[in-house]
Amino acid sequence: MNTADQWKSLSSKKEIFRTKIFAICSEPFQCTRTGAEIDFITLSSYNWVNVIARTTEGKILLIRQFRPGTMQEEIEIPGGCIDPADTSPEHAAARELLEETGYAGENARIIGKVAPNPAIQGNFCFTVLIDNVKKVSEPLMEDTECIETDEASEEEVRSMIVSGKIRHGLVLNALFFSFMNRSCL
Amino acid sequence: MNTADQWKSLSSKKEIFRTKIFAICSEPFQCTRTGAEIDFITLSSYNWVNVIARTTEGKILLIRQFRPGTMQEEIEIPGGCIDPADTSPEHAAARELLEETGYAGENARIIGKVAPNPAIQGNFCFTVLIDNVKKVSEPLMEDTECIETDEASEEEVRSMIVSGKIRHGLVLNALFFSFMNRSCL
């Protein structure tokens, strides 16, 4: 049995609050099994992309930036929103990589896709792998961005995962997709 | 250089909206490098736990439920919020496992921890591994919950990851931690 068949929407989704990065929506549903009603609260935002950028030596680009959620610097990989002007996740990945790090590469392709949190979000985060990246320009940071770039070997990245230094869930999804892509899993 | 040193809070965090599952907060910051000011928007909620529950035959418990974010049934693993009454992530994991599936097991221990989205959330999601689970009771579902339980072999789980049937980012984090725990990565 598909559990979705036990839910019936009672009226259309309504926006109840909006910030500059997401909207909060509410939609009343009824569970047809029990008759109980509930307002499901969801967060509406763009799709996201994150980038596994590999140098010709097999190093992976990492970025560091202060994150207001955890209130500290996080070790991540390049990425961001897929804007309406982006023609594809691969296009957004190459754009974010260049803007955040000044690097560019070849052969951008999607190696994974996750729903960051289906309980409250309907968007997706794509992982794009880009080969043979090298620095071609200075980063194009906005005046409210402060991003540092590092290159790390795969062994260093694995060690940072095991020690918990890399702990961003979506970044870990991307790194695991890249390991899986190379037949480890 | 630690990028966090380039940010200064201009006043305390304020709650600007609240739903029954999270609060939205705003806090003004200044980038000391450029002088630019920005209101950082964050989502405040409990910590979460998800559970890798293994039977004595090595099968993994999966659950299926309708998710209002993606508006369809998702294949996941047991889990939920760590409530104030839970004494630890392991305690919350055993409680959620029993409530959602009616299964219980032994030797609950944390095998991973992620920050689901440090850009906007400060909470953590712990992955707890529980061995030798078996069905001991009927699930204790609320009348607005509808959850189906399945047992799957590790091969079946890997196949569902590769095909994209399992696509919940935090569930994938947990499954990868469990593969890593067994020295695959």
Chai-1 contact restraints between the chains, C-beta under 6 A:
chainA,res_idxA,chainB,res_idxB,connection_type,confidence,min_distance_angstrom,max_distance_angstrom,comment,restraint_id
A,N2,B,E73,contact,1.0,0.0,6.0,A-B,restraint_1
A,T3,B,R64,contact,1.0,0.0,6.0,A-B,restraint_2
A,T3,B,Q65,contact,1.0,0.0,6.0,A-B,restraint_3
A,T3,B,F66,contact,1.0,0.0,6.0,A-B,restraint_4
A,T3,B,E73,contact,1.0,0.0,6.0,A-B,restraint_5
A,T3,B,C146,contact,1.0,0.0,6.0,A-B,restraint_6
A,T3,B,E148,contact,1.0,0.0,6.0,A-B,restraint_7
A,A4,B,F66,contact,1.0,0.0,6.0,A-B,restraint_8
A,A4,B,Q72,contact,1.0,0.0,6.0,A-B,restraint_9
A,A4,B,E73,contact,1.0,0.0,6.0,A-B,restraint_10
A,Q6,B,C146,contact,1.0,0.0,6.0,A-B,restraint_11
A,W7,B,F66,contact,1.0,0.0,6.0,A-B,restraint_12
A,F17,B,F17,contact,1.0,0.0,6.0,A-B,restraint_13
A,T19,B,I41,contact,1.0,0.0,6.0,A-B,restraint_14
A,I21,B,I41,contact,1.0,0.0,6.0,A-B,restraint_15
A,C31,B,T144,contact,1.0,0.0,6.0,A-B,restraint_16
A,R33,B,C146,contact,1.0,0.0,6.0,A-B,restraint_17
A,T34,B,D143,contact,1.0,0.0,6.0,A-B,restraint_18
A,A36,B,D143,contact,1.0,0.0,6.0,A-B,restraint_19
A,A36,B,T144,contact,1.0,0.0,6.0,A-B,restraint_20
A,I38,B,T144,contact,1.0,0.0,6.0,A-B,restraint_21
A,F40,B,P68,contact,1.0,0.0,6.0,A-B,restraint_22
A,I41,B,T19,contact,1.0,0.0,6.0,A-B,restraint_23
A,I41,B,I21,contact,1.0,0.0,6.0,A-B,restraint_24
A,T42,B,P68,contact,1.0,0.0,6.0,A-B,restraint_25
A,T42,B,G69,contact,1.0,0.0,6.0,A-B,restraint_26
A,R64,B,T3,contact,1.0,0.0,6.0,A-B,restraint_27
A,Q65,B,T3,contact,1.0,0.0,6.0,A-B,restraint_28
A,F66,B,T3,contact,1.0,0.0,6.0,A-B,restraint_29
A,F66,B,A4,contact,1.0,0.0,6.0,A-B,restraint_30
A,F66,B,W7,contact,1.0,0.0,6.0,A-B,restraint_31
A,R67,B,P118,contact,1.0,0.0,6.0,A-B,restraint_32
A,R67,B,A119,contact,1.0,0.0,6.0,A-B,restraint_33
A,P68,B,F40,contact,1.0,0.0,6.0,A-B,restraint_34
A,P68,B,T42,contact,1.0,0.0,6.0,A-B,restraint_35
A,G69,B,T42,contact,1.0,0.0,6.0,A-B,restraint_36
A,G69,B,P118,contact,1.0,0.0,6.0,A-B,restraint_37
A,G69,B,A119,contact,1.0,0.0,6.0,A-B,restraint_38
A,G69,B,I120,contact,1.0,0.0,6.0,A-B,restraint_39
A,G69,B,Q121,contact,1.0,0.0,6.0,A-B,restraint_40
A,G69,B,G122,contact,1.0,0.0,6.0,A-B,restraint_41
A,T70,B,A115,contact,1.0,0.0,6.0,A-B,restraint_42
A,T70,B,P118,contact,1.0,0.0,6.0,A-B,restraint_43
A,T70,B,G122,contact,1.0,0.0,6.0,A-B,restraint_44
A,Q72,B,A4,contact,1.0,0.0,6.0,A-B,restraint_45
A,E73,B,N2,contact,1.0,0.0,6.0,A-B,restraint_46
A,E73,B,T3,contact,1.0,0.0,6.0,A-B,restraint_47
A,E73,B,A4,contact,1.0,0.0,6.0,A-B,restraint_48
A,E74,B,P118,contact,1.0,0.0,6.0,A-B,restraint_49
A,V114,B,R167,contact,1.0,0.0,6.0,A-B,restraint_50
A,V114,B,G169,contact,1.0,0.0,6.0,A-B,restraint_51
A,V114,B,L172,contact,1.0,0.0,6.0,A-B,restraint_52
A,A115,B,T70,contact,1.0,0.0,6.0,A-B,restraint_53
A,A115,B,R167,contact,1.0,0.0,6.0,A-B,restraint_54
A,A115,B,H168,contact,1.0,0.0,6.0,A-B,restraint_55
A,P116,B,G169,contact,1.0,0.0,6.0,A-B,restraint_56
A,P118,B,R67,contact,1.0,0.0,6.0,A-B,restraint_57
A,P118,B,G69,contact,1.0,0.0,6.0,A-B,restraint_58
A,P118,B,T70,contact,1.0,0.0,6.0,A-B,restraint_59
A,P118,B,E74,contact,1.0,0.0,6.0,A-B,restraint_60
A,P118,B,H168,contact,1.0,0.0,6.0,A-B,restraint_61
A,A119,B,R67,contact,1.0,0.0,6.0,A-B,restraint_62
A,A119,B,G69,contact,1.0,0.0,6.0,A-B,restraint_63
A,I120,B,G69,contact,1.0,0.0,6.0,A-B,restraint_64
A,Q121,B,G69,contact,1.0,0.0,6.0,A-B,restraint_65
A,G122,B,G69,contact,1.0,0.0,6.0,A-B,restraint_66
A,G122,B,T70,contact,1.0,0.0,6.0,A-B,restraint_67
A,D143,B,T34,contact,1.0,0.0,6.0,A-B,restraint_68
A,D143,B,A36,contact,1.0,0.0,6.0,A-B,restraint_69
A,T144,B,C31,contact,1.0,0.0,6.0,A-B,restraint_70
A,T144,B,A36,contact,1.0,0.0,6.0,A-B,restraint_71
A,T144,B,I38,contact,1.0,0.0,6.0,A-B,restraint_72
A,C146,B,T3,contact,1.0,0.0,6.0,A-B,restraint_73
A,C146,B,Q6,contact,1.0,0.0,6.0,A-B,restraint_74
A,C146,B,R33,contact,1.0,0.0,6.0,A-B,restraint_75
A,E148,B,T3,contact,1.0,0.0,6.0,A-B,restraint_76
A,R167,B,V114,contact,1.0,0.0,6.0,A-B,restraint_77
A,R167,B,A115,contact,1.0,0.0,6.0,A-B,restraint_78
A,H168,B,A115,contact,1.0,0.0,6.0,A-B,restraint_79
A,H168,B,P118,contact,1.0,0.0,6.0,A-B,restraint_80
A,G169,B,V114,contact,1.0,0.0,6.0,A-B,restraint_81
A,G169,B,P116,contact,1.0,0.0,6.0,A-B,restraint_82
A,G169,B,G169,contact,1.0,0.0,6.0,A-B,restraint_83
A,G169,B,L170,contact,1.0,0.0,6.0,A-B,restraint_84
A,G169,B,N173,contact,1.0,0.0,6.0,A-B,restraint_85
A,L170,B,G169,contact,1.0,0.0,6.0,A-B,restraint_86
A,L172,B,V114,contact,1.0,0.0,6.0,A-B,restraint_87
A,L172,B,N173,contact,1.0,0.0,6.0,A-B,restraint_88
A,N173,B,G169,contact,1.0,0.0,6.0,A-B,restraint_89
A,N173,B,L172,contact,1.0,0.0,6.0,A-B,restraint_90
A,F176,B,F176,contact,1.0,0.0,6.0,A-B,restraint_91
A,F179,B,L185,contact,1.0,0.0,6.0,A-B,restraint_92
A,L185,B,F179,contact,1.0,0.0,6.0,A-B,restraint_93
